[in-house]
Amino acid sequence: FIYRHDTEGHFSYVSSSVDQTLGYSVEEFKVHYSKYLTSGSVNEKVEEHTALSIQGIQQPPYEVQIFHKNGTIKKTKH
């Protein structure tokens, strides 16, 4: 799935495939995005990658761990 948001976390786009990937509707994902990230070590650099992206510095693809709606943990690439 693909999403885009501004520096204040307002989403301008979330692809409908978020439902197939994580079991959440687009609206559910927008409202609770930060709660879906796991505390796993894979996510330690998410904020850094996001901050650099906002500054216009292109980031290589990276993995993020997120909770599927059914409670399982999924890895996705950003």
DSSP file (Angstrom, degrees, kcal/mol; ACC not computed):
  #  RESIDUE AA STRUCTURE BP1 BP2  ACC     N-H-->O    O-->H-N    N-H-->O    O-->H-N    TCO  KAPPA ALPHA  PHI   PSI    X-CA   Y-CA   Z-CA
    1    1 A F              0   0    0      0, 0.0     2,-0.4     0, 0.0    15,-0.1   0.000 360.0 360.0 360.0 159.7    0.0    0.0    0.0
    2    2 A I        +     0   0    0      2,-0.0    13,-3.2    76,-0.0     2,-0.3  -0.959 360.0 174.0-128.1 142.7    1.0    3.6   -0.5
    3    3 A Y  E     -A   14   0A   0     -2,-0.4     2,-0.4    11,-0.2    11,-0.2  -0.980  12.6-162.0-144.8 161.2    0.3    6.7    1.5
    4    4 A R  E     +A   13   0A   0      9,-2.7     8,-2.6    -2,-0.3     9,-1.6  -0.997  15.4 166.8-142.8 136.5    1.3   10.3    1.6
    5    5 A H  E     -A   11   0A   0     -2,-0.4     6,-0.2     6,-0.3     2,-0.1  -0.967  30.0-113.4-145.5 163.6    1.0   12.8    4.4
    6    6 A D    >   -     0   0    0      4,-2.0     3,-1.9    -2,-0.3    48,-0.1  -0.214  47.2 -86.0 -87.9-176.3    2.2   16.3    5.3
    7    7 A T  T 3  S+     0   0    0      1,-0.3    -1,-0.1     2,-0.1    47,-0.0   0.664 127.9  54.6 -67.7 -15.4    4.6   17.2    8.1
    8    8 A E  T 3  S-     0   0    0      2,-0.1    -1,-0.3     0, 0.0     3,-0.1   0.341 121.0-104.6 -99.3   6.2    1.7   17.5   10.5
    9    9 A G    <   +     0   0    0     -3,-1.9     2,-0.6     1,-0.3    -2,-0.1   0.595  69.9 146.2  85.8  11.1    0.5   14.0    9.8
   10   10 A H        -     0   0    0      1,-0.0    -4,-2.0     2,-0.0     2,-0.3  -0.733  45.2-133.9 -83.7 119.9   -2.5   14.9    7.7
   11   11 A F  E     +A    5   0A   0     -2,-0.6    -6,-0.3    -6,-0.2     3,-0.1  -0.538  27.9 177.8 -77.5 133.1   -2.9   12.2    5.0
   12   12 A S  E    S+     0   0A   0     -8,-2.6     2,-0.3     1,-0.3    -7,-0.2   0.546  74.3  14.5-104.1 -14.6   -3.5   13.4    1.4
   13   13 A Y  E     +A    4   0A   0     -9,-1.6    -9,-2.7     2,-0.0    -1,-0.3  -0.936  51.1 171.9-161.3 136.0   -3.6    9.8    0.1
   14   14 A V  E     -A    3   0A   0     -2,-0.3   -11,-0.2   -11,-0.2    12,-0.1  -0.951  35.2-125.6-140.0 124.6   -3.8    6.2    1.3
   15   15 A S    >   -     0   0    0    -13,-3.2     3,-1.7    -2,-0.3     4,-0.2  -0.358  17.3-122.8 -70.6 150.1   -4.2    3.5   -1.3
   16   16 A S  T >> S+     0   0    0      1,-0.3     3,-1.6     2,-0.1     4,-0.5   0.669 103.0  80.7 -66.8 -15.4   -7.1    1.1   -1.0
   17   17 A S  H 3>  +     0   0    0      1,-0.3     4,-2.5     2,-0.2    -1,-0.3   0.579  68.4  84.7 -69.4  -6.7   -4.7   -1.8   -0.9
   18   18 A V  H <>>S+     0   0    0     -3,-1.7     4,-3.0     1,-0.2     6,-0.9   0.848  87.3  55.5 -59.9 -32.1   -4.1   -1.0    2.8
   19   19 A D  H <>5S+     0   0    0     -3,-1.6     4,-1.5     4,-0.2    -1,-0.2   0.927 109.8  43.3 -65.3 -45.5   -7.2   -3.1    3.4
   20   20 A Q  H  <5S+     0   0    0     -4,-0.5    -2,-0.2     2,-0.2    -1,-0.2   0.871 121.5  40.9 -67.4 -37.0   -5.7   -6.1    1.6
   21   21 A T  H  <5S+     0   0    0     -4,-2.5    -2,-0.2     3,-0.1    -3,-0.2   0.913 136.3   9.4 -79.6 -44.9   -2.3   -5.7    3.2
   22   22 A L  H  <5S-     0   0    0     -4,-3.0    47,-2.8     2,-0.2    -3,-0.2   0.470  92.9-116.5-121.2  -4.7   -3.3   -4.8    6.8
   23   23 A G  S  <<S+     0   0    0     -4,-1.5     2,-0.3    -5,-0.6    -4,-0.2   0.526  74.7 120.5  83.3   3.6   -7.0   -5.4    7.1
   24   24 A Y        -     0   0    0     -6,-0.9    -1,-0.3     1,-0.0    -2,-0.2  -0.777  63.0-122.2-102.7 145.5   -7.8   -1.7    7.8
   25   25 A S     >  -     0   0    0     -2,-0.3     4,-2.4     1,-0.1     5,-0.2  -0.369  35.5-104.6 -71.2 164.7  -10.1    0.6    5.8
   26   26 A V  H  > S+     0   0    0      1,-0.2     4,-2.2     2,-0.2     5,-0.2   0.920 123.2  49.2 -57.2 -44.6   -8.4    3.8    4.5
   27   27 A E  H  > S+     0   0    0      2,-0.2     4,-1.9     1,-0.2    -1,-0.2   0.898 109.3  51.0 -65.7 -40.9  -10.2    5.8    7.1
   28   28 A E  H  > S+     0   0    0      1,-0.2     4,-2.2     2,-0.2    -1,-0.2   0.923 110.8  49.6 -60.5 -43.8   -9.2    3.5   10.0
   29   29 A F  H  X S+     0   0    0     -4,-2.4     4,-0.8     1,-0.2    -2,-0.2   0.910 109.6  51.0 -62.6 -43.4   -5.6    3.7    8.8
   30   30 A K  H  < S+     0   0    0     -4,-2.2     3,-0.3     1,-0.2    -1,-0.2   0.890 114.1  43.6 -61.3 -40.6   -5.6    7.5    8.7
   31   31 A V  H  < S+     0   0    0     -4,-1.9    -1,-0.2     1,-0.2    -2,-0.2   0.866 127.6  25.5 -75.4 -37.5   -7.0    7.8   12.2
   32   32 A H  H >X S+     0   0    0     -4,-2.2     3,-1.3    -5,-0.2     4,-0.7   0.087  76.3 128.7-119.1  23.3   -4.9    5.3   14.0
   33   33 A Y  H >X S+     0   0    0     -4,-0.8     3,-1.5    -3,-0.3     4,-0.6   0.872  74.2  51.3 -49.6 -48.8   -1.7    5.1   11.9
   34   34 A S  H 34 S+     0   0    0      1,-0.3     3,-0.4     2,-0.2    -1,-0.3   0.758 104.7  58.1 -66.4 -23.3    0.7    5.6   14.8
   35   35 A K  H <4 S+     0   0    0     -3,-1.3    -1,-0.3     1,-0.2    -2,-0.2   0.662  97.6  62.5 -78.4 -15.8   -0.9    2.9   16.8
   36   36 A Y  H << S+     0   0    0     -3,-1.5    31,-3.4    -4,-0.7     2,-0.2   0.705  80.3  95.4 -84.4 -20.6   -0.3    0.3   14.1
   37   37 A L  B  < S-B   66   0B   0     -4,-0.6    29,-0.3    -3,-0.4     2,-0.1  -0.511  72.7-134.8 -70.3 135.6    3.5    0.6   14.3
   38   38 A T        -     0   0    0     27,-1.8    27,-0.1    -2,-0.2    -1,-0.1  -0.362  15.5-120.3 -80.9 169.8    5.1   -2.1   16.5
   39   39 A S        +     0   0    0     -2,-0.1    -1,-0.1     3,-0.0    -2,-0.0   0.237  69.3 133.1 -92.4  13.5    7.8   -1.3   19.0
   40   40 A G  S >  S-     0   0    0      1,-0.1     3,-1.7    25,-0.1     4,-0.2  -0.185  73.1-110.6 -64.2 157.2   10.2   -3.7   17.2
   41   41 A S  G >  S+     0   0    0      1,-0.3     3,-1.5     2,-0.2     4,-0.3   0.730 112.2  73.8 -62.5 -22.8   13.7   -2.7   16.3
   42   42 A V  G >  S+     0   0    0      1,-0.3     3,-0.5     2,-0.1    -1,-0.3   0.828  95.9  51.6 -58.5 -31.3   12.8   -2.6   12.6
   43   43 A N  G X  S+     0   0    0     -3,-1.7     3,-1.5     1,-0.2     4,-0.4   0.401  77.0 101.1 -90.1   2.7   10.9    0.6   13.3
   44   44 A E  G <  S+     0   0    0     -3,-1.5     4,-0.3     1,-0.3     3,-0.2   0.812  87.6  41.5 -58.7 -31.0   13.7    2.5   15.0
   45   45 A K  G <> S+     0   0    0     -3,-0.5     4,-2.9    -4,-0.3    -1,-0.3   0.360  83.7  99.7-100.4   5.6   14.6    4.5   11.9
   46   46 A V  H <> S+     0   0    0     -3,-1.5     4,-2.6     1,-0.2     5,-0.2   0.935  85.9  46.2 -58.1 -48.3   11.0    5.3   10.7
   47   47 A E  H  > S+     0   0    0     -4,-0.4     4,-2.7    -3,-0.2    -1,-0.2   0.893 113.1  50.4 -63.4 -39.2   11.0    8.8   12.2
   48   48 A E  H  > S+     0   0    0     -4,-0.3     4,-2.4     2,-0.2     5,-0.2   0.945 111.8  46.8 -63.6 -48.1   14.5    9.5   10.8
   49   49 A H  H  X S+     0   0    0     -4,-2.9     4,-2.2     1,-0.2    -2,-0.2   0.909 113.8  49.3 -59.3 -42.6   13.5    8.3    7.3
   50   50 A T  H  X S+     0   0    0     -4,-2.6     4,-2.4    -5,-0.3    -2,-0.2   0.931 110.5  49.2 -64.4 -46.3   10.3   10.4    7.5
   51   51 A A  H  X S+     0   0    0     -4,-2.7     4,-1.4     1,-0.2    -1,-0.2   0.909 112.8  47.6 -60.7 -43.0   12.1   13.5    8.6
   52   52 A L  H  <>S+     0   0    0     -4,-2.4     5,-2.6     1,-0.2    -1,-0.2   0.881 110.4  52.3 -66.9 -37.6   14.7   13.2    5.8
   53   53 A S  H ><5S+     0   0    0     -4,-2.2     3,-1.7     1,-0.2    -2,-0.2   0.909 106.3  53.4 -63.1 -42.1   12.0   12.6    3.2
   54   54 A I  H 3<5S+     0   0    0     -4,-2.4    -1,-0.2     1,-0.3    -2,-0.2   0.838 104.3  56.4 -61.9 -32.7   10.1   15.7    4.4
   55   55 A Q  T 3<5S-     0   0    0     -4,-1.4    -1,-0.3    -5,-0.2    -2,-0.2   0.485 125.4-105.3 -77.4  -2.2   13.4   17.6    3.8
   56   56 A G  T < 5S+     0   0    0     -3,-1.7     2,-0.8     1,-0.3    -3,-0.2   0.584  76.2 139.0  89.9  11.0   13.4   16.4    0.2
   57   57 A I      < -     0   0    0     -5,-2.6    -1,-0.3    -6,-0.2    -2,-0.1  -0.807  54.3-127.3 -92.5 112.9   16.1   13.8    0.7
   58   58 A Q        -     0   0    0     -2,-0.8    -5,-0.0    -3,-0.1    -1,-0.0  -0.332  24.3-151.0 -62.4 136.2   15.1   10.7   -1.1
   59   59 A Q        -     0   0    0    -10,-0.0     3,-0.1    -2,-0.0    -1,-0.1  -0.841  13.4-118.3-109.9 144.4   15.3    7.5    1.0
   60   60 A P        -     0   0    0      0, 0.0    18,-0.1     0, 0.0    -1,-0.0  -0.367  51.4 -78.4 -70.6 161.1   15.9    4.0   -0.1
   61   61 A P        -     0   0    0      0, 0.0     2,-0.3     0, 0.0    16,-0.0  -0.313  58.6-178.4 -57.4 143.8   13.2    1.5    0.5
   62   62 A Y        -     0   0    0     -3,-0.1    16,-3.6   -16,-0.0     2,-0.3  -0.979  24.6-109.8-145.0 156.6   13.0    0.3    4.1
   63   63 A E  E     - C   0  77B   0     -2,-0.3     2,-0.4    14,-0.2    14,-0.2  -0.612  25.2-169.6 -90.7 147.4   10.9   -2.2    6.1
   64   64 A V  E     - C   0  76B   0     12,-2.8    12,-2.8    -2,-0.3     2,-0.5  -0.995  15.9-139.3-131.6 138.3    8.4   -1.2    8.7
   65   65 A Q  E     + C   0  75B   0     -2,-0.4   -27,-1.8    10,-0.2     2,-0.3  -0.862  30.3 170.7 -98.0 132.8    6.6   -3.6   11.1
   66   66 A I  E     -BC  37  74B   0      8,-2.8     8,-2.9    -2,-0.5     2,-0.4  -0.986  35.8-107.9-141.6 148.6    3.0   -2.9   11.7
   67   67 A F  E     - C   0  73B   0    -31,-3.4     6,-0.2    -2,-0.3     2,-0.1  -0.636  29.6-136.5 -78.5 128.5    0.1   -4.7   13.4
   68   68 A H    >   -     0   0    0      4,-3.6     3,-2.4    -2,-0.4   -45,-0.2  -0.470  30.5-106.9 -71.9 155.5   -2.4   -6.3   11.1
   69   69 A K  T 3  S+     0   0    0    -47,-2.8   -46,-0.1     1,-0.3    -1,-0.1   0.802 121.1  59.5 -56.5 -29.8   -6.0   -5.7   12.2
   70   70 A N  T 3  S-     0   0    0    -48,-0.2    -1,-0.3     2,-0.1     3,-0.1   0.431 123.4-103.2 -82.2   2.9   -6.2   -9.3   13.3
   71   71 A G  S <  S+     0   0    0     -3,-2.4    -2,-0.1     1,-0.4     2,-0.1   0.245  81.5 124.3  99.2 -13.2   -3.3   -8.8   15.7
   72   72 A T        -     0   0    0     -5,-0.1    -4,-3.6     1,-0.1     2,-0.5  -0.393  63.0-114.5 -77.5 161.0   -0.5  -10.4   13.7
   73   73 A I  E     -C   67   0B   0     -6,-0.2     2,-0.3    -3,-0.1    -6,-0.2  -0.834  32.8-172.3 -99.3 131.3    2.7   -8.5   12.8
   74   74 A K  E     -C   66   0B   0     -8,-2.9    -8,-2.8    -2,-0.5     2,-0.5  -0.898  16.5-140.4-119.1 149.4    3.4   -7.8    9.2
   75   75 A K  E     -C   65   0B   0     -2,-0.3     2,-0.3   -10,-0.2   -10,-0.2  -0.937  23.4-178.4-106.8 134.2    6.4   -6.3    7.6
   76   76 A T  E     -C   64   0B   0    -12,-2.8   -12,-2.8    -2,-0.5     2,-0.4  -0.923  22.9-124.5-127.1 154.8    5.9   -3.8    4.8
   77   77 A K  E      C   63   0B   0     -2,-0.3   -14,-0.2   -14,-0.2    -2,-0.0  -0.837 360.0 360.0-101.0 137.9    8.3   -1.9    2.6
   78   78 A H              0   0    0    -16,-3.6   -15,-0.1    -2,-0.4    -1,-0.1   0.320 360.0 360.0-113.6 360.0    8.3    1.9    2.3
